[in-house]
């Protein structure tokens, strides 16, 4: 119940234009601003700098340009062009060739067919340059169309694309079977969106139980699973299952968010596990930032102290 209330509260705050304006003023103002703990920067150049630091520690990364739900097809086309530019700049920088995107950035709300066309343009350039692209899963109304578009491009020969599934949703265990049957790669998360009880588990214990069941199926049957969680109990369950079934550390990887549980990131890497950092950046960082607080309210004190120290 507390977990659900936390998500509800922070999702409400995420829609506040006044709070967004305040956060924009202080959150990214300088190198020590509070939002920079969780956001690599507002520009690709800043993100590349953070990426080099991650790689220097021996970890891998995924670049995540923040933004969603464009309001015009022109904006969707511009976002597509931006991703094509990211691919070129990442190649020039020589950092990890791995990116994530949201289909609503590419016009999904406006014209799913055009969004799929935009995705194909990105995947074609990415495939030629040796990139892996992860399609982020958004909230529950988008699941069907997201999986349909993923399956379409997968069957068209774009094997450099994976998807995300959320254990919070009732349907995800069935969706997992669909993706595994096709041969696709899954990033397993709990889910950061506030969802109604008709479509999603409300109790943390139920979300966790579903996560463990899906993790076990992924490790036993999936293609290079990505286990994306900061929950030490979920990580321990993953390690125990893998060890008990003879699944080597090179058969899957853990994925944690930039700035969250850096101690855990270092420990997993030090023990020889694949450790990928999701590296978010961009000017549209506020909704992402608020969802992260909703997932982990213990971070609120850190943020409040950061605001007070800058005013």
C-alpha positions in Angstrom: 0.0 0.0 0.0 2.8 2.4 0.9 4.6 1.6 -2.3 1.5 2.3 -4.4 0.8 5.6 -2.5 4.4 6.6 -3.1 4.1 6.1 -6.9 0.8 7.9 -7.0 2.2 10.9 -5.1 5.3 11.3 -7.2 3.4 10.8 -10.5 1.1 13.6 -9.4 4.1 15.8 -8.7 5.5 14.9 -12.1 2.6 16.7 -13.7 3.1 20.0 -11.8 4.3 22.7 -14.1 5.3 24.9 -11.1 7.4 22.1 -9.6 9.0 21.4 -13.0 9.9 25.1 -13.4 11.5 25.1 -9.9 13.4 21.9 -10.5 14.6 23.1 -13.9 16.0 26.2 -12.2 18.1 24.3 -9.6 18.2 20.7 -10.7 20.9 20.8 -13.4 22.4 24.3 -12.8 25.9 23.2 -12.1 28.0 20.1 -11.7 26.9 19.6 -8.1 23.1 20.2 -8.6 20.9 17.6 -7.1 19.5 16.1 -10.3 22.9 15.3 -11.6 23.1 12.5 -9.2 20.6 10.6 -11.4 20.8 12.5 -14.8 24.1 12.5 -16.7 23.4 15.9 -18.2 21.2 17.8 -20.6 23.4 17.3 -23.7 24.9 14.3 -25.5 28.4 15.7 -24.8 27.8 15.6 -21.1 26.4 12.0 -21.4 29.5 10.9 -23.3 31.7 12.3 -20.6 29.8 10.3 -18.0 29.9 7.2 -20.2 33.7 7.4 -20.4 33.8 7.4 -16.6 31.6 4.3 -16.4 33.7 2.5 -19.0 36.9 3.4 -17.1 35.4 1.4 -14.2 35.0 -1.6 -16.6 31.2 -1.4 -16.8 29.1 -1.1 -19.9 26.2 1.3 -20.4 23.1 2.2 -22.3 22.4 5.8 -23.4 18.9 6.8 -22.7 17.7 10.1 -24.2 14.8 11.2 -22.0 11.6 12.3 -23.6 8.2 10.9 -24.5 4.8 11.6 -26.0 5.6 14.1 -28.8 2.6 16.2 -29.9 3.3 16.4 -33.7 4.6 14.2 -36.5 7.2 16.9 -37.2 8.5 16.5 -33.6 8.5 12.7 -34.1 10.6 13.1 -37.3 12.9 15.5 -35.4 13.4 12.9 -32.6 14.2 10.3 -35.2 16.8 12.6 -36.7 18.2 13.2 -33.3 18.7 9.4 -32.7 20.4 9.1 -36.1 22.8 11.8 -34.9 23.4 10.1 -31.6 24.4 7.0 -33.5 27.0 8.9 -35.5 28.3 10.8 -32.4 28.6 7.6 -30.4 30.6 6.0 -33.1 32.9 9.0 -33.3 33.3 9.0 -29.5 34.1 5.3 -29.4 31.9 4.5 -26.4 29.5 1.6 -25.9 27.1 1.2 -28.9 23.9 0.7 -27.0 20.9 3.0 -26.8 17.3 2.9 -25.6 14.2 4.8 -26.9 10.5 5.2 -26.3 8.1 4.7 -29.2 6.0 7.7 -28.1 9.1 9.8 -28.9 8.7 8.6 -32.4 5.0 9.4 -32.8 3.3 6.4 -31.5 0.3 8.4 -30.1 -0.2 10.1 -33.4 0.4 7.4 -36.0 1.7 3.9 -35.0 2.6 3.1 -38.6 4.8 6.3 -38.9 6.3 5.5 -35.5 7.3 2.0 -36.8 8.8 3.6 -39.9 10.8 5.9 -37.7 12.0 3.0 -35.7 13.1 1.1 -38.8 15.2 4.1 -39.9 16.9 4.1 -36.5 17.4 0.3 -36.4 18.8 0.3 -40.0 21.5 2.8 -39.1 22.1 1.1 -35.7 22.5 -2.3 -37.3 25.0 -1.0 -39.8 27.0 0.6 -37.0 26.8 -2.4 -34.7 24.4 -1.0 -32.1 21.9 -2.7 -29.9 18.6 -0.8 -29.4 16.2 -1.4 -26.5 12.6 -0.3 -26.9 11.5 0.9 -23.4 8.1 -0.2 -22.3 5.8 2.6 -21.3 2.6 2.3 -19.3 0.0 -0.4 -19.8 -2.1 1.2 -22.7 1.1 1.0 -24.9 2.0 -2.7 -24.2 0.1 -4.3 -27.1 1.2 -1.8 -29.8 4.8 -1.8 -28.5 5.1 -5.6 -28.7 3.4 -5.7 -32.1 5.9 -3.1 -33.5 8.8 -4.9 -31.9 7.7 -8.3 -33.4 7.1 -6.7 -36.8 10.6 -5.2 -37.0 12.1 -8.4 -35.5 10.5 -10.5 -38.2 11.8 -8.1 -40.8 15.3 -8.9 -39.9 16.2 -6.4 -37.2 17.8 -8.7 -34.6 19.5 -5.8 -32.9 16.4 -4.7 -31.0 15.1 -5.8 -27.6 12.1 -4.9 -25.4 11.4 -4.2 -21.7 8.8 -6.1 -19.7 7.4 -5.0 -16.3 6.7 -7.6 -13.6 4.1 -5.2 -12.1 1.7 -5.9 -15.0 -0.5 -9.0 -14.7 0.0 -9.8 -18.4 3.8 -9.7 -18.5 4.4 -13.4 -17.7 2.4 -14.3 -20.9 4.2 -11.5 -22.9 7.5 -13.0 -21.8 6.6 -16.3 -23.3 5.8 -14.5 -26.6 9.1 -12.7 -26.8 11.1 -15.8 -25.8 9.3 -17.9 -28.4 10.4 -15.3 -31.1 14.0 -15.3 -29.8 14.0 -11.8 -28.6 16.0 -10.2 -25.7 14.2 -8.9 -22.6 15.1 -6.4 -20.1 13.1 -7.3 -16.9 12.1 -4.4 -14.6 9.5 -4.1 -11.8 7.8 -1.0 -13.4 7.8 2.6 -12.4 4.3 3.6 -13.6 1.2 4.0 -11.5 -1.3 1.4 -12.8 -4.8 0.4 -11.8 -5.3 -2.8 -9.9 -7.2 -4.2 -12.9 -4.0 -4.5 -14.9 -1.2 -4.5 -12.3 -0.2 -5.9 -8.9 -0.5 -3.3 -6.2 1.4 -5.0 -3.4 5.2 -5.0 -3.6 5.3 -8.6 -2.5 3.2 -9.6 -5.6 5.4 -7.5 -7.9 8.5 -9.1 -6.4 7.0 -12.6 -6.7 6.2 -12.0 -10.4 9.7 -10.6 -10.9 11.3 -13.8 -9.5 9.1 -16.1 -11.7 9.9 -14.1 -14.8 13.6 -14.0 -13.9 13.7 -17.7 -13.6 12.0 -18.3 -17.0 14.3 -15.7 -18.6 17.5 -17.3 -17.2 16.4 -20.8 -18.1 15.0 -20.1 -21.6 15.7 -16.5 -22.7 18.4 -14.9 -24.8 21.0 -13.0 -22.7 18.6 -11.7 -20.1 18.9 -8.2 -18.6 17.9 -8.2 -14.9 17.2 -4.6 -14.1 16.7 -4.0 -10.4 18.3 -2.3 -7.4 16.5 -4.7 -5.1 19.2 -6.8 -3.3 16.6 -9.6 -2.7 15.9 -9.8 -6.4 19.6 -9.8 -7.2 20.3 -12.5 -4.7 17.4 -14.6 -6.1 18.9 -14.2 -9.6 22.3 -15.2 -8.5 21.1 -18.2 -6.5 18.9 -19.5 -9.4 21.7 -19.0 -11.9 24.2 -20.9 -9.7 21.8 -23.7 -9.0 21.2 -24.2 -12.7 24.7 -23.9 -14.0 24.1 -20.6 -15.7 27.4 -18.7 -16.0 28.0 -15.1 -15.2 28.4 -14.4 -18.9 24.9 -15.7 -19.6 23.1 -12.6 -18.4 23.7 -9.2 -17.0 22.5 -6.9 -14.2 21.4 -3.4 -15.2 21.2 -0.5 -12.7 20.4 3.1 -13.1 23.0 5.9 -13.2 23.5 7.3 -9.7 21.4 4.7 -7.9 23.2 2.2 -5.6 26.6 2.9 -6.9 28.0 0.7 -4.1 26.0 -2.2 -5.5 27.1 -1.5 -9.0 30.7 -1.7 -8.0 30.2 -4.8 -5.9 28.5 -6.7 -8.7 31.2 -5.7 -11.2 33.9 -6.6 -8.7 32.4 -10.1 -8.4 32.6 -10.7 -12.2 28.9 -10.1 -13.1 28.0 -8.2 -16.2 27.1 -4.7 -15.0 25.4 -2.3 -17.3 24.5 1.3 -16.2 21.4 2.9 -17.8 22.6 6.5 -18.5 19.8 9.0 -18.8 20.3 12.5 -20.2 18.4 15.2 -21.9 16.4 18.3 -21.2 13.1 16.4 -20.6 14.4 14.9 -17.4 11.8 15.9 -14.9 9.2 13.1 -15.4 11.9 10.5 -15.3 13.4 12.0 -12.2 10.1 12.0 -10.3 9.4 8.4 -11.2 12.8 7.5 -9.8 11.8 9.2 -6.5 8.5 7.3 -6.5 10.4 4.0 -6.8 12.9 4.9 -4.0 11.5 7.6 -1.7 14.7 7.4 0.4 16.2 9.6 -2.3 13.9 12.5 -1.4 16.1 13.6 1.5 19.1 13.8 -0.8 17.1 16.0 -3.2 15.7 18.3 -0.6 19.2 18.8 0.9 20.5 19.6 -2.6 17.8 22.2 -3.2 18.4 23.9 0.1 22.1 24.0 -0.4 21.7 25.9 -3.7 19.2 28.5 -2.7 
